[in-house]
């Protein structure tokens, strides 16, 4: 039991959320770099001779430069097991993002410092609030010209109705951005740029009165920086970790993900301020993560992640106990028993067979066609997790197969996409024997994904 509690306590499972183009996937990549999971960071906007993002595994994502599917990335860092979930930023894929947020214990909210809080940021924040998920905020793109930084802090508090505490503060902005000052340790972290941000940025740590700090900034930037620090300190409010864990305060960090500025501080803060797995609501009441019996739920299904194998992966959030390979569980919706022999650790599109996992981990189960989104897998049949709500569709389109000779693969492919929850199929009352299927989705880009996957 002691070993189980220790393993659960070292898990940190979080999602990264943002409005499109705020730098979410870039930040994901850089957290992997600093976490030791990557030796060389790529970019979704990389040239052909550069690597592309580890989290954007689908070819459509690489072409469009956006995330259209949530991705699980697991790695170890400083004695912790990190489960990082990159989510789609585009509003058309809000339902996929919402499902991911049911599986995490914390979230990082990425904000473009040049734009502030945008519509999708606000919507996703409200989902986190409803679920009681604590949020850390990363104010990104300080290497570009920004809005007034104090106004950005005020906007978080007034728009989202949450207390914002600036854990660090940028030293200059735009072309004059040189580093960040950690208000908790009273240390300045001065960075050097690396080629395309592919490697960790060299950093020099010093006190605020250190001559190297003053020399790095021009007189106006240094004066403005000291003045703003004085305003923050005069406000008097300190950082309340207990309130942050309850979602009442968001610690705010500044940096530039593309240049690796401030990423290390954010990653370390995730270990310090993000909570370990917490009890989950079930039909039998609250379920402690360190309960002996295994339980979890399917929050995502993805097919064809590996082009060499036409398989499907059911992503399961482990909520209690210990998973071991060949474990026998009950599938609550059907009442059937399954032996979970084909479980994998997921890292983007890559996978490897795992022998064990604990509450807080996300595992991929390959080849179980009966599993659906929201299904409970458990050793204790009395445990059933709450259903994952579905969004009301706002867009509709008809789809048909232009090639009758490929009817079977077309039908099989469409059925797979429906199981994944990419879109829904509706049957009009006057459909008759029509070969055309009516699809329903939250946004039109989902139809583009369907067409791309079927082709």
N, C-alpha and C positions, 0 to 999 in steps of 0.2 A: 504493500500500500504506500509506503514511504517513497519507493522508487517511482510509482505512478504519479504521486503528487509532485515530485521533483521534476519529472518530465513534462507534466502539464504546465508547471510554473515557468518553464523556460520557453514556452511557445509564445510567439507574437504573430498575429494574423491580421493583416490590414489591407485595405484597398486604397487606390489612388484615384481621386475624382477631380474633374474640372470641366470647364467650358472648352469646346474644341479650340485647339491651337494655343492653349495656355502653357504647353510644354510638359504635359503629363507623361507621355511615353518617353520623352527624353529624360525626365527625372527618374522614371522607372529604370531605364538603362544605366543611369549614373549611380543609383543605389546599388545595383548589381555589381558595378565596377568597384565601388568602395566596400561592398560586402564580400569581395573576393570571389564572386560567382562568375565574373568575366575578367579577362586580362586586357581586353581591348574593347572599348565602347564603340558601337556603330551609331547610325542615325537613320531614321525613316526617310530622310531627305538625302541620303548618301548617294554619291556618284556610283557608277557601275563597278568601279574598281575598289570600292570601300564596302565594308560589311553593313548589313542592315539590322534593324532593331530586333533583339532577341524576343521581345514580347509581341511584335507584329509578325506572326508566322504565316498568315494567309497571304497569298500572292496579291489578292485584291487590296489588302492593306498596304502592301509595299508599293503598289502602283499609285494608290490614292494618297498615301502619306498620312492616313488616319487609321485609328483603331476601330474596327467594326465588330470585334469579338473580344470578350473578356478572356484574360490569359492568367494562368497560375504559374508562379515562379517561386521555387523553394530553395533556400540556402541556409547555411549556418554562419553565424557571425557573433563573435565575442561570447561564446557559450550559449547563445540563443538559437532556436530554430525559427527562422523567418519564413512565413508564408505570405508572399506579396501577390496581390491580385490587381493586374492592370485592367482598367475598364474602358469601354467605348465612351468617348466624350460627346459624340453627336447625339442630339435629342432623339433622332429616329431609333436609337438603340437603348433608350432609357429603361426598357423592360429588362434587358440583359444586365444592365448596371444594377437595377434594383435587386435582382436575384443574387448578384454577387454580394450586395450589402447585407443580405440576410445571413451570409456565411462568415462575416468578419467581426472582429472585436474593436477595431478602430479604423479611422480613415485619415488620409492626408489630402487636404484640399489645396489644390494648386491654383494660384491666382496670377494673372498677368499684371504686373505692377504698372504697366502703361494703360491698362483698361479698367482695372478694379473688378468688382463683383459683376458677373454677367448672368444672363437668364438661366442657363443650365447649371451654373454653380449654385444659384439660389435654390433651384428645384432639388438638386441632389443633397444639398445641405438639409433641407426640410425632411427628406427621407431619413437621413442620419439622425436628425432630432427625434423623429417619430419612433425610431428604433433604439434610441438612447445610446447611440454610438459616439464616443468621444472623438474629437477632431483636432488634428494638428494642421496648421496653415503654413504653406510655403509660398512666399511672395516671390515670384520668379521674374526673370528677364531684367535684372538690375543692370545688366550690361548695356541696356538700351535706355533711352530717356523715359522717365516715369512720371506718373502723377505725383502730387505732393504726398510724401510718405505718411505724415500725420493724418492727412485726410483719408488715406487708405485704411488706417487703423480705425478711424472714426466711422468710416463706411461699414466696416465689418460689424461694429457694435450696433450702429443704428439700423442697418438693413437686415442683419441676421439676428438681432436681439441676443447677442452673446458677448460676454466680456472678452476682450482681446488683450493678451499680454505679450509685448515684444520681447522675446528672449534674447534676440540679438538685433543689431541695427547696422545698416549699410554705411560704409565709409566711401562716400561719393556715389554717383549714379552715372549711367551711360558710359561714355568713353573714360570718365574719371573714376569709375568704380574700381576700388583697390582691395576691398575685403569687408569683413563684418566684425563688429565689436560685440562680444558675448557679455551681456549685462549681468549674468549670474556669476561669472568667474572674473569679470573685469579685465578680460584679455582681448587684444585685437588680433584677428587672424588675417594676415596679409597674404594674398594669393598671387601666383604667377600663372599666366596663360600657357596652355599646352596646345600643340598642333591639333586643330579640330576637336579639342576637348577629349581626345581618345584615351588619355592617361590621367592618373590622379594629378591634380594641380599641386605643385610645390607650395608649401605654406610656411610662413614665418609668424610665430606667436610672440607678442610683446605687450607691455603695458601701454596705456593710452598716452602717457607722457614720454614714451620712448622716442628718441629723435628719428628713428627709422619710420615711425608712424607719421610724424609730422612731415618728414621729407617726401613720403609717398603721395601725399595729397597737396594740391595747390592751396593757397591761403584761404580762398573763398570756400572751397569744399570742406576744409578742416574746421573753419569757423562755423559753417552751417551744421556740420556733424555734431560739434560740441554743443551748439545751441539747442538742437533737437534732443540730444541726450538729457540736457538740463530740464527741458519741458517734460520729458517722460519721467524723470526722477522726481520732479515736483508733483506729479500726479499722485505719487505716494503708494499706489497699489502694487503689492508684490504678487508673485506667482503662487497660486493656490492649487497644488497638484490634486488634492482631493476634489476640488470643484471641477478641475479639468477632466478627471475620470468620470464625473457625473454628467459631463457635457455642458457645464455652465461657463467654462472658460476655454478658449482656444489659444494655446501657445503659438506665437507667430515667429517664423524664421524667414530671413531674407537671403537671396542668393541668385546665382545664374547657373541653371542646370547644364546648359550647353557648354559652359566654361568650367564646370565642376566647382564653382565657388559656393560654399555653404552647404554642400551635399553631406560631407562627413558629419557636420554638426547636427543636421537633421536626422541622419541615421542613428547617431548616438542618442538623440532625444527620443527616438521611437522606442529604443530599449528602455529608457528611463521613464517615459511618460505614458506609453501605450500599455493597456492592461493585459494580463494573461487571460486565457479563456474563462468565461463566467458561466454560472448556471443558466440553463435554457428552459423555456416554457414548453411543456409537453401536455398531453391529455391526462397524464398522471401527476401533474404538478411540476414544480421546478426540479430540474435534473442537474446534479452537481457534476462538473467535468471529471472529478476524480472518483466517480462511482466505478466499481469494478467491471460491470458489464459494458460491452461496446454498444454504441449507438451513433448514428449519423444520418444525414439527409442529403439527397441529391439536389443540387442547386443549379446545375448546368449540364447539358449534354452537347457534345461536339463530335461530328463525324468527319472522317477523312483528314484528320490532323497529320497523319503519316501517309504521303502519297504512295508509298510502297504497299500499304495495307488498307483495304476498304473496310475499316472498322469504325466503331463509335466508342467514345469515352464518356462515362458518367462521372462527373466531378462530385465528390462526396466530402462534406465538411464533417470531420469526426467531432462529436460533441461530448462523448464520455468514454471512459475506459481506454483499453488498449486494443488496437487492431493487430492481428497477426495473420500471416499468409495462411490460406486454407481455412480461415475462420468460417464457421457456419452461422448464418444470420437469417432472420425472418424478414421477408419483404412485406411490409404492413398492408399495402393496398391489395395484394393478392392472397396473402397468407402463406405463400410458398416459402420453402427454405432453400437457401443458396449457399454454396461453398465458394468463398471469395478467393480464388486461386490466382486470378490475373489482375493484381493490383500494382499500380505504378506510381512512382514519384514523377511529377510533371515539371518540366522546365521549358515553357513555351511549347514548341512542337516536339522537343526531345523528351524521352521518357526512359526510366529504368525500373526494373522490378524491385519492389520493396518487401521487406520481411516484417516490418512493424511500423506502426504509427500511433500517435496519441491524440487526445482531445486538443483541438486547435489546429491540427494538421489538415491539409486538403490532399486527398488521394484520388487517383484516376482509376476507375474500374473499366476494363476493356472487354467488350463483347457481350454485355448483358442487355439483350434487346427488350426485356420486359420493364426495365427501370425507366421511370419518367421523372420529370422535374417535380420536386416537392416530395418525392417518395421517401419514406423512412426505412432504414435498414438497422436492425437491432437484434441483440441477443435476448432482450426482454420484450415479449410481445405486447406488454402493457404500455410500452413507450411509443407514442406517436407524436411527431412534431407538427406544429401548426402548418397549414397549407401556405404556399407562397402565392400571394395575390397576383392577379393578372390585370394588365392595363386594358382599358377599353380601346379597340381599334379605331383609328381615325382615317385610314386610307384603304382603298379597295382596288383590286385589279383582277382581271381574268387571265388565266394561264392555260395554254393548251399545247399539246405535243404535235408539231408539224410533220413528224416522221412516224407513221404508223408502225414501221418495222422496229422502232425502238420503244414500243409502248411499255414493255415490262421494265427496262432500266429507268425509263422516265417515271413510271409510277412508283418504283422502289426508291428512287432518289427523292421524289416529292414527299413520300411518306417519312423518309429519314429527316428531312428539313422540318416537317410538321412535328415530329417527336422532339426535335431540338428546341422547338418553340421560336424558330426564326420568324415564322408567320403562322396564321391560322387559316383553316379552310372552312368555308361556309357553303351550305347547300341551299340555293334558292328554291322556293316552293314550286316554281315553274320550270325547274331544271330538266325534268324528263330524263331522256337518255343522253343528254348533252355530254360531250367529251371535254368540255371546258370546265375548269375548276375556278371558283371565286375565292380569291385570297384576301385576307384582312391583316393589316399591320398597323403599328403605331406611327411609322413614318415611311415615306416612299423609298428611302435608301435600302430598306429591308427587301424590297422587291428586286433591287439590283443585285443584292447578295444571293437571292434565290436563283435568279437567272445565271449569274456567274457560276454558282455551285453546280447547277444542273448541266451547264455546258461543259 
